[in-house]
Amino acid sequence: MEKRLYLALLHKLWISQKYLNIIFENNTDYKKFYDELSRESFVWLNIRKSQIDFILQSKREVTLDYIKLKIKERNVSIVVCWDDNYPDLLNEIPNSPYLFYLRWNIDNLPKISVVWSRKMTSYWSNVTTKIVWDISKYFTVVSWWAAWCDTKAHRIAMDNWNKTISVIWTWIDVDYPVYNSKIYDEMVSKWWWIVSVFPIWEPGNPYNFPIRNEIVAWLSLWVLVIEAMKKSWTLITAKLALDLWKDLFAIPWDVNKTSSAWCNMLIKRSMAKLVEHSNDIFEDFNVSLKKSQTNDKKIVFTDKNEEKIYNLLLLEKYSIDELSREISLDTSLLSQKISFMEINNLIKKWLWWKYEVF
């Protein structure tokens, strides 16, 4: 862990993700680089003299003990690009983050980003509560922790005891906006995930928005646009999703409302699929959420593991940890199997911690 503390310390000295990728492409001796840090360390990187001076000055002001304290206070993990739990989709970013800071865990299960404008209307609130409630049962909901709207996306997922990831635009020890600190603590207490690519004690900064939005777009397979005002960051994320060939979904509304103009435009230009109900998203993955009306339906499993899961749940209810032990299957793969078995109405959640057959 101490090795990674030196990496976080170098990041705090304002050595950017880009330069960390270059410096440590073939070497991970972060302590040695820190100990020998000098003007000569950066000559080959073509960094401006003023920036080098700033880094060296920061070294005199920031200590390893300070970094250690901040990491320990919030039980933060430092995830590096070559780690097993570094998301596969992030590795596809040109100049992908060399490291990010994480509270709890992260996986490669299917994710959907939910993005919208801050000035949320009652219409959008009511419509999306139902849609996000449904999709959060099957896909991890990713959003960006802004006031009102994005907080609501996280809240809907948490109230349903489903996974959610908050990608924040400060460091992970900064509660911003401050009045979100309560839901921040609740997310952590329920083991949901908070991600940041910014150095320790990085405050809210408008220049961080595009970086955060890129992470939100890359982390997910799909992006759902709820509402988009003119010149909003939501549209930037939507454009990023299209550039990345991600599936884009949008919810329409009143043609006379400025808050719906851009969702309607995305749909009109065939840039996004119109979504009136969660089934409009699910049908793109060839699944049906309609419960069979007959008791003699033919059950088709994609592999032996699905069949084992189903047969166990015929006998009694199991939690995911209990199932993992029974069939000796990694929980990450097991979660994926369970998600798609739920989508196909083979099994369902009983309360929030155990599963049973449908």
N, C-alpha and C positions, 0 to 999 in steps of 0.2 A: 504493500500500500504506500510506503514511503516514497518509492520510485515514482508513483503517480502524483504524489503530493508535489514533487519537484516539477512535474509537467504542469500541474495547475498553477504553480508559482510562476513559471515562465509565461503562461498564458496571462496571468495577472499583470505581468510586466509589460503587457500590450504587444507581445509577439503574436501576430495574428494567426488564425487557423491556416491561412495560405502558407505562411512562412514555417509554421510547425510541420506541415506536410513536407515541405522541401528539406528542412533541416534534419528531420528524423525519418527520412525515407528509408535509409539503410542502417539506422543506428537509433537505439532507444536508451542510451545512457544520458537521461535527463539531468541527473545530478552532476555529472562531469561537465556537461555543457554549461550548467548554471554556475558551477564553481569557477570555471575558466572564462566566464562571460566578460568580454572586453570589446573595444571598438573593432578589433580585428575579426571578431566572430561573425561580423555582418558584412564585411567588405565584399564578399563574393555574391551577396544577395541584392546588391544595388539598392539598399535601403537609404533613405535620405539621412543626412547628418543630424538634422533636428530630431528625427525619430529615434536614432541611435542614442542621442543624448538623453532623450526622455526615458528610454528603456533602462539605461545605466543609472539614471537618477532614481527611478522606481525601485531598482534593486537595493538601493541604500535605505529605502523607506518601508519596503514590504518584507516580512520575515516568513520563514517556513512555519513557525509556530502560529502565526496569524492564519495562514492557509489551513493548517491542521485543525485549528479551533473551529473555523467556519464549516469545514467539511464534516466534522464530528457533530456540531450543533444540530445539523439537519439530516444526519445520516445519509450523506450524499455519496453516490457511486460515480467514479470517473470512468467513462466508457471510451475506449480507444478504437480506431477504425479497424484494427486487426482482431478485436475481441469477437468471440462467438456470438455474443448478444448484440453486436452492432447491427442494426437493421439492414437487410440486404438492399432495400430500395434507396437508402441513404448513400450506399456505396456507388450508386449510379450517377450521383451529382458530380458535374465537373468541379474540381476543387472541393470535394466533399469535406465536411468538418473532420479534422484530425481527431478531435475528442468532443464529447458532450457530457453534461452533468445530468445525473438521473436520480430521482427519488423513487425507490422501489425497483420495478423491473420493466422489461420491454421484450417483445417477441416479434415474430414474423407473420403472425396471423392476419387475416384480411382486415383492413382498416378503411374507414370512410371519413373524409374531412367534412365538417359542417361549418360553413362560413356565411356571415351576414353582416349587415350594417348595425351600428350601435343604436340608432334611433328606431328601436323595434316597436311596431304597431301591435295593437291587440289582435288584429287579423293574423299576422305572421306568428304571433305567440301561440294562438290557439291551434293553427294548422300544424305548425312544426312540433308542438308538444306531442301530438299523436304520431307523426311520421318518425321523429327522432326516437320516441319511445319504442316503436316497432323495430327500427333498424339497429338500435343499440343491443337488441337481444341476440343479434347474429354477427355484428361487426363492431370492432372497437371504434368508438367515436373520437375523432381528433379535432380539437379546436384550439383557439389561440388566446384564451384567457382574458379577453377584453371585457369591459363592463357590460352589464345587462345581457346582451344577446348570447355571447359565447359562454358566459357563466351559466346561462339557462341550458345550453346544450350539455354541459358537464353535469348540471344538476339533474336533468332528465335521465341521463345514463346512470348516475349514482342512485337515484331514487328507485331505479329498476334493478339495482345491484349488478349492473353491467359495466364492462371495462370502458374507461375513457382516458385519453392522454391530453394533457395541457402543454402546449408548446409556448413558453413565455418569452418575452422580449427583454427581460432583465436577467441578472443571474438568479440562481435558484434560491438565494437567501433573501431576496427582496420581495416583499408583499406589495405588489402594485397591480391594480389599484388597491389601496389600503383596506377598503371595506370588503375586499374579497378574501382577506386573511382567514376568515372563519371557514369559508368553503375550501380554501387551500388546505387547512388543517384536516378538514373532513375527508378530502381526497386522499391524503396521506394515510389517515387512520383506517381507511377502507382498502388501502393497498393499491389505489389507482396511481397513475404515473404522471410525473411532471418532468419535463425535458427543457434544458437550456443549453445553447451553444455559446453563451457569453461568459466572460471571465468574472471571477468573484467580485461582488459588490458593484457590478455594472448597473447603473440606474436606468430608468426608462428613458429611451432616446429614440427620436423619430427615425434616425438612420438605421435602427435595428429592425424596423418593420419589414422591409423587403427580405431581409435574411430570415426572419421568423416565418414569413409567409412562404418562402421557398421550402423550408423544412416541413411546414404543414402540408404543402402540395406533394412533396416527394414521399413523405411517410405513408401516404394512402394510395390505394388503388383507384379510388373514386372520390369525387368532390361534389357535394350538394350545396348549391347556392340558394340560400333562403331569401335574401333580400339584398339589393345592391343600389346604393345611392350613387349619383354621378361623382366620379373621381374618388370613390371609396377604395380602401385596400382590398375589399372583397373582389372587385373587378380585376385587380392585379393578380390575386390568387387564382381567379378563374382563367385568366390568360395564361398563367404559368401552367395550370393543369392542361389546357389545350396544347400548349407548346410541348408538353411532356407526353402527349397522346393518352392522357388519363380520360376516363369516362366522366362527363360533366352532366349533372342533373340540376334542374332549376324549377322553382315553384312559381306559377303565374299568379297575377292578381289584376285589380282594376286598372284599365288602360289610362285612366285619368290621374293616377297616383304616381308621383315622381319616384316613390320608393319601390315601385314595381316595374318601372320602365325598362330597367336593364335586365331583369330576369326575363321579361317578355321579349326583349330584343335578342337575348341569347337563344331563346326557344325559336323565335321567328326565323333567325338565320341558320337554324339547324346546328347550332354550336353546342346546345344542351338539350337533353331529353326532358320533356314536360313531365312533371311529377305532381299528381293530385292525391296519390295514396302511396304507401310504402310498397305495395305490390308492383308499382311502376318501376321501382328500383330492383326488386327481387326477380322480376320476370326476365331481366337481362342476364340472369345467371341460371336460367332454365330450371327454376325451382318454383314450387307452388306452395303457398301458405294456407290453402284451403283444406280444411279437415275432411277426410273421407267420410262419406255418409254410410258406408257399409263396413261391417265388421270382418268381412272375409277378403279384405284387400290383399293383394299380392305384395309382399315386402321384398324389395330388391336392395341388396347391400353392395357397396362398391369394393369391399374387401373383407377379409376374415375378422379384422379388428372391429369393424362396425357390427358384425354379427355377434361377436363375443360381448360387446357392450350391450346390445339389445337383449340378448339372452340373460345376462346378469340382471338387467333392470326388470325383466319379466318376473323375477323372483322377489326382489325387494328394491327399495330406493337406495341409491349410492351417491356419495359426494364424488367430486372429481379425483380427490386424493385416494379415496377408497377404490375407485375404479382403476386408478394407476397401479395400485398395489396388486389388485386382483388379476389384471391381464398383463402386468409388467410392461407397460407402455409409458414412454416419456410424457410428462404432463403437457408439454408444448404441442406435441403431435396429437395427444388425446383431446386437448381443447379444440383443435381444428376439426377433428372427427365429430365431436359433440356438436359444434356449431352447425355443421352441415346436416347432421342427423336431425337437429331441431328445425332447420329450415324445411326439411322434407317431411316434417311431422311424424318422425319415427319416435322421438322422445321429447320430453319437455321438462322444464324446471318445476320442482316441487318446493314451494317457498323460494329460497334463493341459493341454498347451498347443496341441494340434492337433486337428482334426476330420476324420472320414471318414464315408462313407455307411454305413448300418447293414447 
